């Protein structure tokens, strides 16, 4: 039965490859990937199957403080049902910089790894900010063409690193996670990631409107690596993992042994406690335990909308307001969230296997986690 299903799947892939005129190399990589992972969709466990690099934890790990009311309030019934329905593996609430609530499911624990997916985009944007501070770039208005070949004509010549961080490149891209022959799926599977990105044209004038593309972050990473002459993983380690006190190693997926290009737009595999450190860093405007790790003005700009018509995004972070509470967030598919509510001095981290359909530019479950966490915090102990 299993062989029959595999044959049918293989036949369907070849058929659609012919229909969509996909190239032979990608089809070969696609078939190989599906055979290896036994599915056609991304999952939080993909680091087990894809090539990756290991980034060592901080030289001086810094455990989170534990709140005096740690786990004294049970999740609401609404939360319990949502965790079960959507396959939550980690849910954590940090109040006043101390872990107030923490639950793990499906055999996961505080050291278990999960895929960041697009939460990595926030991390890469932070690296850009630090690179500006270190004077590898003059400002967010630096042109990509100053660092990379092939971006010196047409709209490409106007493209800036700030446009990439704020998702306004005007690039030819379709951000679809369901079409296995689409360009986003290709970026996840290809062994030539940088070549794929460089092949995409800038079709519209950059810096004019918000259009969320994974390619923007990958191109930003390529530009950062060229400007600094260092791998993005090295910069993240030196500038953030070490000073923020990461307690566990990180696994960042690559496009394979041939090029070992880091999938900067996704696939930063860590855990709830360590992901939340970036939320705290931005909540405190770049300060960590009294040290200014990231420029406060850059942080403020990052969590402010760039475009009036797209108030949901700044530079690398999602923005919004729920029931009068403003927030900014790191966000990845399948419901990976680090949600910061500054006025409540609260950070909510959720990792899991699924999420709801989008409503109002974000998954519906996002709002439920947000509201129910605040209800829990209002419960008298």
Residue frames relative to the residue before (quaternion, step in Angstrom):
aa qw qx qy qz dx dy dz
X 1.0000 0.0000 0.0000 0.0000 0.00 0.00 0.00
X 0.6601 0.5079 -0.3006 0.4646 3.55 0.98 -0.94
X 0.6531 0.5103 -0.3143 0.4629 3.60 0.99 -0.83
X 0.6203 0.5470 -0.3320 0.4538 3.56 1.10 -0.77
X 0.6580 0.5043 -0.3021 0.4705 3.58 0.96 -0.91
X 0.6440 0.5260 -0.3180 0.4554 3.56 1.00 -0.85
X 0.6482 0.5193 -0.3150 0.4593 3.56 1.01 -0.85
X 0.6497 0.5171 -0.3117 0.4620 3.57 0.96 -0.92
X 0.6497 0.5165 -0.3107 0.4633 3.57 0.96 -0.90
X 0.6557 0.5124 -0.3084 0.4609 3.56 0.94 -0.92
X 0.6474 0.5237 -0.3129 0.4569 3.57 0.97 -0.90
X 0.6547 0.5202 -0.3079 0.4538 3.58 0.96 -0.91
X 0.6414 0.5268 -0.3214 0.4559 3.56 0.99 -0.84
X 0.6692 0.4915 -0.2994 0.4702 3.58 0.89 -0.91
X 0.6373 0.5392 -0.3220 0.4466 3.57 1.01 -0.86
X 0.7139 0.4401 -0.2597 0.4787 3.56 0.80 -1.02
X 0.5718 0.5732 -0.3826 0.4450 3.57 1.14 -0.53
X 0.6516 0.5039 -0.3068 0.4768 3.55 1.03 -0.83
X 0.6572 0.5238 -0.3051 0.4480 3.56 0.94 -0.94
X 0.7744 0.3506 -0.1798 0.4949 3.56 0.84 -1.01
X 0.3936 -0.7542 0.4486 0.2741 3.57 1.36 0.10
X 0.2064 0.7854 -0.5505 0.1936 3.57 0.95 0.88
X 0.5212 -0.6564 0.4415 0.3204 3.58 -1.07 0.64
X 0.6463 -0.5722 0.3615 0.3524 3.51 -1.20 0.68
X 0.6304 0.5520 -0.3435 0.4242 3.60 0.96 -0.82
X 0.6845 0.4731 -0.2948 0.4699 3.57 0.84 -0.93
X 0.6315 0.5295 -0.3432 0.4507 3.60 0.96 -0.81
X 0.6347 0.5249 -0.3243 0.4653 3.56 1.00 -0.80
X 0.6679 0.4898 -0.2928 0.4777 3.59 0.96 -0.89
X 0.6428 0.5330 -0.3151 0.4511 3.57 1.03 -0.82
X 0.6669 0.4915 -0.2971 0.4748 3.58 0.88 -0.95
X 0.6491 0.5220 -0.3122 0.4569 3.57 0.97 -0.87
X 0.6629 0.5101 -0.3014 0.4578 3.58 0.97 -0.87
X 0.6672 0.4965 -0.3041 0.4647 3.58 0.90 -0.93
X 0.6381 0.5237 -0.3267 0.4603 3.57 1.01 -0.78
X 0.6778 0.5058 -0.2814 0.4534 3.56 1.07 -0.77
X 0.7980 0.3107 -0.1584 0.4915 3.59 0.81 -0.98
X 0.3657 -0.7825 0.4412 0.2435 3.60 1.36 -0.12
X 0.7260 0.3032 -0.2530 0.5629 3.61 1.05 0.74
X 0.4124 -0.7196 0.5089 0.2306 3.55 -1.31 0.27
X 0.6760 0.4512 -0.2948 0.5026 3.59 1.25 0.21
X 0.5616 -0.5960 0.4570 0.3473 3.55 -1.21 0.54
X 0.0902 -0.7911 0.6049 0.0154 3.55 -1.20 0.60
X 0.6093 -0.5857 0.3927 0.3626 3.57 -1.19 0.53
X 0.6699 0.4855 -0.3012 0.4741 3.61 1.25 -0.23
X 0.3549 0.7891 -0.4595 0.2005 3.60 1.23 0.09
X 0.5413 0.6234 -0.4105 0.3871 3.60 1.15 -0.41
X 0.5938 0.5799 -0.3581 0.4277 3.59 1.20 -0.44
X 0.7659 0.3854 -0.1720 0.4850 3.59 1.16 -0.61
X 0.7179 0.4203 -0.2466 0.4971 3.59 1.10 -0.62
X 0.6007 -0.5371 0.4424 0.3935 3.53 -1.27 0.43
X 0.0220 0.8035 -0.5908 0.0691 3.56 -1.06 0.77
X 0.2933 -0.6995 0.6063 0.2389 3.51 -1.34 0.18
X 0.3681 -0.7091 0.5558 0.2297 3.54 -1.19 0.54
X 0.1289 -0.7564 0.6374 0.0704 3.55 -0.97 0.91
X 0.4179 -0.7470 0.4608 0.2345 3.56 -0.58 1.13
X 0.5731 -0.5977 0.4487 0.3362 3.54 -1.14 0.72
X 0.7243 -0.4358 0.3081 0.4366 3.56 -1.29 0.18
X 0.5276 -0.6138 0.4846 0.3318 3.55 -1.15 0.63
X 0.7676 0.1804 -0.1076 0.6055 3.56 1.24 -0.50
X 0.1742 -0.8225 0.5337 0.0918 3.61 0.29 1.24
X 0.1540 -0.7929 0.5874 0.0503 3.55 -1.03 0.87
X 0.2673 -0.7811 0.5421 0.1566 3.61 -0.23 1.20
X 0.5182 -0.6132 0.4949 0.3324 3.55 -1.16 0.62
X 0.4891 -0.6017 0.5289 0.3449 3.55 -1.20 0.49
X 0.3182 -0.7303 0.5727 0.1933 3.56 -1.15 0.65
X 0.4572 -0.7093 0.4753 0.2490 3.57 -0.77 1.08
X 0.5795 -0.6002 0.4241 0.3522 3.59 -1.10 0.65
X 0.7253 0.3741 -0.2296 0.5304 3.60 1.22 -0.46
X 0.1635 0.8357 -0.5065 0.1354 3.56 1.21 0.57
X 0.8730 -0.0608 -0.0172 0.4836 3.54 -0.83 1.17
X 0.3905 0.7188 -0.4906 0.3002 3.60 1.10 0.58
X 0.7102 0.3571 -0.2386 0.5578 3.57 1.27 -0.32
X 0.3650 -0.7409 0.5269 0.2007 3.56 -0.75 1.07
X 0.5970 -0.5412 0.4301 0.4071 3.61 -1.16 0.45
X 0.5400 -0.5979 0.4719 0.3580 3.57 -1.11 0.60
X 0.6434 -0.5181 0.3826 0.4137 3.58 -1.21 0.37
X 0.6069 0.5539 -0.3451 0.4536 3.56 1.08 -0.72
X 0.6649 0.4918 -0.2971 0.4772 3.57 0.97 -0.85
X 0.6339 0.5382 -0.3341 0.4437 3.58 0.91 -0.88
X 0.6772 0.4892 -0.2884 0.4679 3.56 0.91 -0.92
X 0.6633 0.5035 -0.3045 0.4623 3.57 0.99 -0.83
X 0.6104 0.5440 -0.3447 0.4612 3.59 1.01 -0.78
X 0.6864 0.4804 -0.2802 0.4687 3.58 0.92 -0.92
X 0.6753 0.5203 -0.2901 0.4349 3.56 0.93 -0.94
X 0.8098 0.2955 -0.1205 0.4923 3.57 0.87 -0.96
X 0.5183 -0.6975 0.3969 0.2955 3.58 1.20 0.31
X 0.1134 0.7986 -0.5753 0.1356 3.56 0.86 0.93
X 0.1615 -0.7837 0.5905 0.1049 3.59 -0.99 0.81
X 0.7915 0.0543 -0.0400 0.6075 3.60 1.22 -0.41
X 0.0618 0.7693 -0.6340 0.0495 3.55 -1.02 0.87
X 0.0567 0.8188 -0.5593 0.1166 3.54 -0.62 1.17
X 0.1257 -0.7614 0.6327 0.0651 3.53 -1.10 0.82
X 0.1167 -0.7752 0.6194 0.0424 3.56 -0.80 1.07
X 0.0505 -0.7974 0.6010 -0.0204 3.56 -0.73 1.12
X 0.8392 -0.0232 -0.0280 0.5425 3.58 -0.79 1.06
X 0.6779 -0.5423 0.2592 0.4233 3.54 1.00 1.01
X 0.6388 0.4526 -0.3479 0.5158 3.60 1.20 0.53
X 0.4928 -0.6524 0.4777 0.3214 3.58 -1.01 0.75
X 0.1902 -0.8162 0.5439 0.0438 3.54 -0.52 1.29
X 0.7883 0.0134 0.0277 0.6146 3.56 1.09 -0.77
X 0.0887 0.7921 -0.5939 0.1096 3.56 -0.97 0.88
X 0.1055 0.7855 -0.6002 0.1077 3.56 -0.69 1.13
X 0.1285 -0.7760 0.6143 0.0628 3.54 -1.13 0.75
X 0.1629 -0.8017 0.5744 0.0290 3.54 -1.13 0.77
X 0.8210 0.2732 -0.1941 0.4623 3.55 -1.36 0.26
X 0.7252 -0.4580 0.2424 0.4534 3.57 1.00 0.82
X 0.5134 0.6362 -0.4232 0.3907 3.59 1.24 0.07
X 0.0843 -0.7693 0.6294 0.0704 3.55 -1.30 0.43
X 0.7567 -0.4163 0.2441 0.4411 3.58 -1.26 0.01
X 0.7039 0.4313 -0.2713 0.4948 3.60 1.21 -0.28
X 0.4758 0.6892 -0.4295 0.3379 3.59 1.29 -0.03
X 0.4027 -0.7297 0.5082 0.2170 3.55 -1.08 0.79
X 0.0038 0.7691 -0.6390 0.0130 3.51 -1.20 0.70
X 0.5307 -0.6494 0.4526 0.3031 3.55 -1.11 0.72
X 0.4321 -0.7033 0.5069 0.2484 3.56 -0.86 0.95
X 0.1129 -0.7671 0.5891 0.2275 3.50 1.06 -0.93
X 0.8661 -0.1607 0.0633 0.4692 3.64 -0.92 -0.74
X 0.4159 0.6638 -0.5080 0.3581 3.62 1.16 0.15
X 0.5512 0.6226 -0.3812 0.4040 3.57 1.22 -0.48
X 0.5611 0.6140 -0.3884 0.3966 3.59 1.14 -0.55
X 0.6295 0.5270 -0.3290 0.4667 3.58 1.07 -0.74
X 0.6452 0.5296 -0.3127 0.4533 3.56 1.03 -0.82
X 0.6615 0.4966 -0.3056 0.4716 3.58 0.94 -0.88
X 0.6244 0.5261 -0.3395 0.4669 3.58 1.05 -0.71
X 0.6202 0.5313 -0.3349 0.4699 3.58 1.07 -0.74
X 0.6251 0.5276 -0.3331 0.4690 3.59 1.03 -0.77
X 0.6119 0.5404 -0.3446 0.4635 3.58 1.03 -0.77
X 0.6576 0.5190 -0.3079 0.4511 3.58 0.92 -0.91
X 0.6693 0.4867 -0.2963 0.4769 3.55 0.98 -0.84
X 0.6304 0.5339 -0.3321 0.4553 3.59 1.06 -0.73
X 0.6094 0.5178 -0.3447 0.4916 3.59 1.14 -0.60
X 0.6487 0.5273 -0.3015 0.4585 3.55 0.95 -0.94
X 0.7094 0.4394 -0.2421 0.4951 3.58 1.07 -0.81
X 0.4662 -0.7296 0.3859 0.3185 3.57 1.40 0.12
X 0.3390 0.6858 -0.5515 0.3326 3.57 1.05 0.76
X 0.7248 0.1815 -0.1423 0.6492 3.54 1.31 -0.49
X 0.4876 -0.6442 0.4953 0.3194 3.56 -1.19 0.49
X 0.7751 -0.1690 0.1495 0.5902 3.57 1.02 -0.84
X 0.6776 -0.4592 0.3606 0.4472 3.57 -1.29 -0.04
X 0.6234 0.5490 -0.3357 0.4443 3.59 1.27 -0.19
X 0.3815 0.7155 -0.4958 0.3109 3.59 1.24 0.16
X 0.4213 -0.7157 0.5059 0.2330 3.55 -0.97 0.92
X 0.5316 -0.6138 0.4837 0.3267 3.56 -1.07 0.77
X 0.6293 0.5696 -0.3230 0.4186 3.58 1.06 -0.76
X 0.5738 0.5805 -0.3820 0.4333 3.60 1.23 -0.31
X 0.7725 0.3458 -0.1592 0.5083 3.57 1.22 -0.44
X 0.7919 0.2410 -0.1188 0.5484 3.58 1.05 -0.71
X 0.4555 -0.6624 0.5232 0.2829 3.56 -1.08 0.76
X 0.7488 0.4293 -0.2942 0.4104 3.54 -1.23 0.50
X 0.6945 0.4355 -0.2742 0.5029 3.59 1.26 0.11
X 0.4980 0.6939 -0.3872 0.3472 3.57 1.14 0.62
X 0.7147 0.3773 -0.2738 0.5214 3.60 1.17 0.39
X 0.8100 0.2469 -0.1898 0.4970 3.54 -1.23 0.47
X 0.8048 -0.2244 0.1906 0.5155 3.56 -1.11 -0.69
X 0.5408 0.6369 -0.3968 0.3800 3.60 1.17 -0.53
X 0.6508 0.5456 -0.3160 0.4229 3.57 1.04 -0.78
X 0.6690 0.4871 -0.2940 0.4783 3.60 1.25 -0.33
X 0.5170 0.6916 -0.3891 0.3209 3.58 1.26 -0.39
X 0.1218 -0.8010 0.5846 0.0417 3.59 -0.86 1.01
X 0.6258 -0.5226 0.4051 0.4138 3.55 -1.27 0.27
X 0.6067 0.5535 -0.3480 0.4522 3.58 1.13 -0.57
X 0.6103 0.5402 -0.3433 0.4668 3.58 1.10 -0.68
X 0.6535 0.5123 -0.3115 0.4620 3.57 1.01 -0.78
X 0.6784 0.4933 -0.2888 0.4615 3.57 0.91 -0.90
X 0.7450 0.3949 -0.2103 0.4948 3.59 1.03 -0.77
X 0.4602 -0.7204 0.4200 0.3047 3.57 1.29 0.30
X 0.5491 0.5938 -0.4127 0.4190 3.56 0.76 1.04
X 0.2252 0.8339 -0.4744 0.1700 3.56 1.04 0.84
X 0.3336 -0.7346 0.5180 0.2842 3.58 1.06 -0.70
X 0.3593 0.7748 -0.4533 0.2552 3.57 1.27 0.39
X 0.4978 -0.6095 0.5304 0.3152 3.53 -1.30 0.48
X 0.3389 0.7308 -0.5064 0.3075 3.58 -0.10 1.31
X 0.1413 -0.7631 0.6232 0.0964 3.56 -1.17 0.60
X 0.2351 -0.8108 0.5262 0.1027 3.57 -0.33 1.28
X 0.2435 0.7617 -0.5534 0.2328 3.56 0.36 1.30
X 0.2370 -0.7918 0.5510 0.1147 3.57 -0.84 1.01
X 0.6646 0.5197 -0.2966 0.4474 3.60 1.26 -0.08
X 0.6606 0.4877 -0.3054 0.4822 3.59 1.16 -0.50
X 0.2776 -0.8084 0.4954 0.1549 3.57 -0.24 1.25
X 0.6683 0.4488 -0.3086 0.5066 3.58 1.27 -0.14
X 0.5045 0.6626 -0.4113 0.3704 3.57 1.30 0.01
X 0.6821 -0.5277 0.3330 0.3812 3.53 -1.28 0.39
X 0.6236 0.5352 -0.3576 0.4437 3.63 1.05 -0.61
X 0.6419 0.4990 -0.3169 0.4885 3.58 1.00 -0.80
X 0.6126 0.5501 -0.3413 0.4535 3.57 1.02 -0.76
X 0.6582 0.5196 -0.3191 0.4416 3.57 0.93 -0.87
X 0.6518 0.5175 -0.3039 0.4637 3.58 1.16 -0.58
X 0.7742 0.3792 -0.1603 0.4808 3.56 1.10 -0.75
X 0.6009 0.6251 -0.3619 0.3424 3.59 0.99 -0.79
X 0.3739 -0.6962 0.5664 0.2339 3.54 -1.26 0.53
X 0.6912 0.3892 -0.2555 0.5528 3.58 1.34 0.13
X 0.0139 -0.8683 0.4959 0.0009 3.57 0.78 1.06
X 0.6867 0.4833 -0.3027 0.4508 3.60 0.78 -0.93
X 0.6327 0.5262 -0.3306 0.4620 3.58 1.05 -0.75
X 0.6190 0.5380 -0.3379 0.4619 3.57 1.05 -0.75
X 0.6693 0.4984 -0.3008 0.4616 3.57 0.90 -0.93
X 0.6840 0.4984 -0.2907 0.4462 3.58 0.90 -0.91
X 0.6279 0.5578 -0.3325 0.4290 3.58 1.20 -0.47
X 0.6184 0.5628 -0.3419 0.4289 3.61 1.23 -0.33
X 0.3676 -0.7528 0.5103 0.1941 3.56 -0.80 1.02
X 0.3848 -0.6393 0.5989 0.2905 3.54 -1.32 0.34
X 0.1622 -0.8573 0.4872 0.0373 3.55 -0.16 1.34
X 0.7754 0.2513 -0.1303 0.5644 3.57 1.17 -0.58
X 0.6304 -0.5336 0.3905 0.4066 3.55 -1.20 0.39
X 0.4127 -0.7298 0.4874 0.2442 3.60 -0.69 1.06
X 0.7996 0.3612 -0.2313 0.4203 3.52 -1.32 0.36
X 0.5932 0.6026 -0.3524 0.4010 3.57 1.23 0.31
X 0.8196 -0.0179 0.0390 0.5714 3.60 1.03 -0.66
X 0.5262 -0.6539 0.4691 0.2746 3.53 -1.25 0.64
X 0.1712 0.7335 -0.6457 0.1251 3.55 -0.86 1.07
X 0.3279 -0.8040 0.4743 0.1454 3.51 -0.41 1.33
X 0.1163 0.7911 -0.5857 0.1328 3.57 -0.52 1.24
X 0.4786 -0.6631 0.4978 0.2887 3.58 -0.95 0.87
X 0.5826 0.6098 -0.3615 0.3975 3.56 1.11 -0.67
X 0.5821 0.5972 -0.3759 0.4040 3.59 1.09 -0.64
X 0.6958 0.4688 -0.2757 0.4691 3.56 0.88 -0.96
X 0.6310 0.5262 -0.3454 0.4536 3.58 1.01 -0.73
X 0.6642 0.4830 -0.3011 0.4847 3.58 0.98 -0.83
X 0.6032 0.5435 -0.3526 0.4652 3.59 1.08 -0.65
X 0.6497 0.5111 -0.3122 0.4682 3.58 0.95 -0.86
X 0.6309 0.5310 -0.3263 0.4621 3.58 0.99 -0.83
X 0.6691 0.4993 -0.2917 0.4668 3.57 0.99 -0.86
X 0.6365 0.5246 -0.3183 0.4673 3.57 1.01 -0.83
X 0.6651 0.5066 -0.3081 0.4539 3.57 0.90 -0.91
X 0.6509 0.5065 -0.3163 0.4688 3.58 1.02 -0.76
X 0.6800 0.5043 -0.2912 0.4455 3.58 0.93 -0.91
X 0.7640 0.3746 -0.1863 0.4913 3.58 0.99 -0.84
X 0.2894 -0.7639 0.5059 0.2772 3.56 1.28 -0.50
X 0.6255 0.4799 -0.3583 0.5001 3.57 1.10 0.78
X 0.5569 -0.5866 0.4661 0.3585 3.55 -1.21 0.51
X 0.5910 -0.5859 0.4221 0.3596 3.55 -1.10 0.69
X 0.6206 0.5558 -0.3361 0.4394 3.59 1.09 -0.69
X 0.6365 0.5201 -0.3207 0.4707 3.59 1.04 -0.76
X 0.6600 0.5096 -0.3032 0.4613 3.56 0.97 -0.86
X 0.6419 0.5116 -0.3204 0.4728 3.59 0.98 -0.82
X 0.6423 0.5271 -0.3138 0.4596 3.56 0.98 -0.85
X 0.7451 0.4325 -0.2335 0.4509 3.58 0.71 -1.11
X 0.7660 0.4075 -0.1999 0.4552 3.57 0.90 -0.93
X 0.8222 0.2318 -0.1021 0.5097 3.59 1.10 -0.55
X 0.6985 0.4741 -0.3127 0.4353 3.63 0.63 -1.00
X 0.6763 0.4927 -0.3000 0.4581 3.58 0.92 -0.86
X 0.7473 0.3981 -0.2633 0.4623 3.65 0.59 -0.98
X 0.6815 0.4792 -0.3002 0.4646 3.62 1.10 -0.57
X 0.4664 -0.7403 0.3990 0.2742 3.57 1.28 0.02
X 0.0938 0.8187 -0.5579 0.0987 3.60 0.97 0.80
X 0.3229 -0.7862 0.5055 0.1486 3.56 -0.81 1.06
X 0.7683 0.2621 -0.1573 0.5623 3.58 1.23 -0.31
X 0.5759 -0.5507 0.4677 0.3825 3.54 -1.24 0.44
X 0.3015 -0.7220 0.5929 0.1904 3.55 -1.30 0.41
X 0.1731 -0.7527 0.6234 0.1216 3.56 -1.16 0.65
X 0.0704 -0.8031 0.5917 -0.0005 3.56 -0.59 1.18
X 0.3959 -0.7551 0.4780 0.2112 3.55 -0.61 1.17
X 0.2060 -0.7724 0.5942 0.0890 3.54 -1.19 0.72
X 0.5867 -0.5805 0.4244 0.3725 3.56 -1.29 0.04
X 0.7565 -0.3770 0.1983 0.4963 3.59 1.20 0.34
X 0.7180 -0.4844 0.3107 0.3916 3.53 -1.34 0.24
X 0.5836 0.6246 -0.3764 0.3572 3.59 1.05 -0.72
X 0.8222 0.1574 -0.0533 0.5444 3.59 0.75 -1.06
X 0.1976 -0.8196 0.5091 0.1733 3.56 1.22 -0.57
X 0.2726 0.7665 -0.5243 0.2516 3.55 1.06 0.82
X 0.4017 -0.7267 0.5055 0.2347 3.57 -0.77 1.02
X 0.3839 -0.6812 0.5727 0.2461 3.55 -1.03 0.85
X 0.1534 -0.8601 0.4825 0.0615 3.52 0.34 1.31
X 0.6393 0.5492 -0.3237 0.4300 3.58 1.14 -0.57
X 0.8022 0.1210 -0.0464 0.5828 3.58 1.24 -0.24
X 0.7879 0.4967 -0.1668 0.3235 3.45 -1.33 -0.71
X 0.3680 0.6660 -0.5215 0.3860 3.55 1.10 0.88
X 0.1215 -0.8559 0.5018 0.0305 3.56 -0.03 1.32
X 0.1681 0.7711 -0.5833 0.1922 3.52 -0.60 1.25
X 0.4991 -0.6407 0.4893 0.3179 3.59 -1.17 -0.54
X 0.7364 -0.4531 0.2734 0.4215 3.56 -1.28 0.34
X 0.6787 0.5084 -0.3066 0.4324 3.59 0.84 -0.93
X 0.7177 0.4361 -0.2646 0.4739 3.58 0.91 -0.85
X 0.5898 0.5529 -0.3745 0.4541 3.62 1.03 -0.65
X 0.6623 0.5495 -0.3060 0.4072 3.57 0.93 -0.94
X 0.5303 0.6441 -0.4103 0.3683 3.61 1.17 -0.42
X 0.6382 0.5104 -0.3363 0.4681 3.59 1.04 -0.68
X 0.6067 0.5492 -0.3502 0.4557 3.58 1.11 -0.63
X 0.6669 0.4908 -0.2925 0.4784 3.57 0.95 -0.89
X 0.6220 0.5534 -0.3435 0.4346 3.59 0.97 -0.83
X 0.7167 0.4255 -0.2534 0.4910 3.58 0.89 -0.91
X 0.5792 0.5706 -0.3738 0.4463 3.60 1.09 -0.60
X 0.7561 0.3574 -0.1782 0.5185 3.55 1.03 -0.86
X 0.4961 -0.7077 0.3939 0.3128 3.57 1.24 0.60
X 0.7940 -0.3734 0.1514 0.4552 3.52 0.80 1.12
X 0.5941 0.5639 -0.3731 0.4357 3.57 1.26 -0.03
X 0.0302 -0.7685 0.6390 0.0130 3.53 -1.18 0.71
X 0.8333 -0.1364 0.0385 0.5343 3.55 -0.53 1.22
X 0.7672 -0.3909 0.1841 0.4740 3.55 0.90 0.97
X 0.6638 0.4774 -0.3047 0.4885 3.59 1.26 -0.20
X 0.3775 -0.7198 0.5364 0.2273 3.58 -0.93 0.89
X 0.1539 -0.8286 0.5367 0.0423 3.55 -0.14 1.34
X 0.7939 0.0900 -0.0053 0.6013 3.56 1.06 -0.82
X 0.5958 -0.6128 0.3877 0.3451 3.57 -0.95 0.91
X 0.4756 -0.7119 0.4438 0.2647 3.58 -0.73 1.08
X 0.6327 0.5326 -0.3352 0.4513 3.59 1.04 -0.73
X 0.6343 0.5150 -0.3284 0.4739 3.57 1.05 -0.74
X 0.6350 0.5228 -0.3308 0.4626 3.60 0.95 -0.84
X 0.6545 0.5209 -0.3110 0.4512 3.58 0.90 -0.95
X 0.6578 0.4997 -0.3022 0.4756 3.57 1.00 -0.82
X 0.6385 0.5624 -0.3175 0.4185 3.57 1.02 -0.84
X 0.7695 0.3351 -0.1755 0.5145 3.58 1.01 -0.80
X 0.5633 0.5103 -0.4020 0.5106 3.52 1.21 0.74
X 0.5217 -0.6466 0.4370 0.3446 3.65 -0.83 0.84
X 0.3748 -0.7076 0.5456 0.2472 3.57 -1.03 0.76
X 0.7981 0.2438 -0.1020 0.5415 3.56 0.96 -0.90
X 0.5123 -0.6683 0.4530 0.2927 3.54 -0.87 0.99
X 0.7011 0.4640 -0.2674 0.4708 3.59 1.02 -0.77
X 0.7512 0.2777 -0.1820 0.5704 3.60 1.27 -0.16
X 0.0150 -0.8559 0.5168 -0.0139 3.58 0.51 1.18
X 0.5634 0.6415 -0.3714 0.3649 3.58 1.27 -0.14
X 0.7883 0.2627 -0.1422 0.5378 3.62 1.20 -0.14
X 0.2107 -0.7546 0.6100 0.1185 3.52 -1.18 0.73
X 0.6831 -0.3490 0.3224 0.5546 3.55 -0.49 -1.26
X 0.8537 -0.0337 -0.0298 0.5188 3.57 -0.14 1.32
X 0.7521 0.3389 -0.1989 0.5291 3.61 1.22 -0.12
X 0.4118 -0.6650 0.5724 0.2460 3.52 -1.25 0.72
X 0.1487 -0.8052 0.5733 0.0299 3.55 -1.03 0.86
X 0.2385 0.7885 -0.5524 0.1276 3.57 -1.19 0.41
X 0.3013 -0.7200 0.5927 0.1987 3.50 -1.37 -0.23
X 0.0435 -0.7863 0.6163 -0.0069 3.58 -0.91 0.95
X 0.8435 -0.0983 0.0105 0.5280 3.54 -0.67 1.18
X 0.7532 -0.4165 0.2015 0.4677 3.54 0.91 0.98
X 0.6338 0.5133 -0.3275 0.4771 3.58 1.29 -0.02
X 0.2841 -0.7664 0.5543 0.1571 3.57 -0.53 1.16
X 0.0244 -0.7982 0.6018 -0.0084 3.55 -1.11 0.72
X 0.0953 -0.7096 0.6761 0.1739 3.49 -1.44 0.06
X 0.0977 -0.8378 0.5368 -0.0218 3.56 -1.06 0.69
X 0.3304 -0.6237 0.6639 0.2471 3.45 -1.44 0.46
X 0.0173 -0.8356 0.5466 -0.0519 3.58 -0.85 0.91
X 0.0009 0.7952 -0.6062 0.0151 3.57 -1.00 0.86
X 0.6460 -0.5287 0.3697 0.4080 3.58 -1.18 0.49
X 0.7798 0.3045 -0.2881 0.4649 3.51 -1.34 0.54
X 0.6444 -0.5913 0.3084 0.3742 3.57 1.22 0.40
X 0.3409 0.6878 -0.5583 0.3147 3.57 0.86 0.97
X 0.0855 0.8285 -0.5408 0.1172 3.58 -0.49 1.18
X 0.0037 -0.6878 0.7226 0.0688 3.48 -1.33 0.62
X 0.0584 -0.8264 0.5586 -0.0409 3.55 -0.28 1.34
X 0.1156 -0.8001 0.5876 0.0352 3.57 -0.75 1.05
X 0.0902 -0.7660 0.6360 0.0228 3.56 -0.86 1.06
X 0.2855 -0.8283 0.4499 0.1730 3.60 0.18 1.26
X 0.6954 0.4923 -0.2953 0.4323 3.60 0.82 -0.94
X 0.6927 0.4177 -0.2647 0.5250 3.57 1.25 -0.39
X 0.3137 -0.7600 0.4951 0.2809 3.58 1.33 -0.13
X 0.4793 0.6733 -0.3898 0.4062 3.52 1.05 0.93
X 0.0922 -0.7600 0.6419 0.0428 3.54 -1.13 0.81
X 0.1111 -0.7796 0.6152 0.0370 3.58 -0.84 1.03
X 0.0463 -0.7941 0.6059 0.0086 3.58 -0.81 1.00
X 0.0182 0.7846 -0.6184 0.0408 3.54 -0.85 1.01
X 0.0356 -0.7653 0.6427 0.0028 3.56 -0.97 0.94
X 0.2226 0.8073 -0.5223 0.1607 3.58 -0.93 0.74
X 0.6575 -0.5793 0.3737 0.3042 3.50 -1.42 0.06
X 0.8042 0.1142 -0.0483 0.5814 3.58 1.19 -0.43
X 0.0994 -0.7608 0.6303 0.1187 3.53 -1.37 0.20
X 0.6006 -0.5688 0.4263 0.3662 3.58 -1.33 0.13
X 0.6564 -0.4537 0.4119 0.4401 3.52 -1.37 0.01
X 0.5527 -0.6312 0.4330 0.3295 3.55 -1.18 0.53
X 0.0333 0.7475 -0.6630 0.0245 3.50 -1.25 0.66
X 0.8308 0.0420 -0.0625 0.5515 3.59 -0.74 1.03
X 0.7045 -0.5139 0.2409 0.4260 3.57 0.94 1.05
X 0.7597 0.2398 -0.2134 0.5655 3.61 1.16 0.35
X 0.6263 -0.5416 0.3917 0.4012 3.60 -1.18 0.49
X 0.5743 -0.6238 0.4072 0.3396 3.58 -1.01 0.81
X 0.6373 0.5504 -0.3398 0.4189 3.59 1.02 -0.75
X 0.5157 0.6419 -0.4088 0.3935 3.59 1.18 -0.53
X 0.6924 0.4803 -0.2723 0.4644 3.57 0.85 -1.02
X 0.6437 0.5272 -0.3287 0.4468 3.57 1.03 -0.76
X 0.6341 0.5100 -0.3336 0.4759 3.60 0.92 -0.85
X 0.6355 0.5531 -0.3048 0.4442 3.55 0.98 -0.94
X 0.7319 0.4430 -0.2435 0.4570 3.58 0.66 -1.14
X 0.6935 0.4842 -0.2896 0.4480 3.58 0.88 -0.92
X 0.6039 0.5421 -0.3589 0.4611 3.60 1.09 -0.63
X 0.6661 0.4876 -0.3050 0.4748 3.58 0.96 -0.83
X 0.6018 0.5415 -0.3593 0.4642 3.60 1.09 -0.62
X 0.6369 0.5268 -0.3237 0.4604 3.56 0.98 -0.85
X 0.6749 0.5096 -0.2953 0.4446 3.56 0.92 -0.92
X 0.6611 0.5046 -0.3009 0.4666 3.57 1.17 -0.53
X 0.5231 0.6463 -0.4069 0.3783 3.58 1.28 -0.22
X 0.4056 -0.7117 0.5195 0.2431 3.56 -0.86 0.94
X 0.2717 -0.7655 0.5680 0.1326 3.55 -0.95 0.94
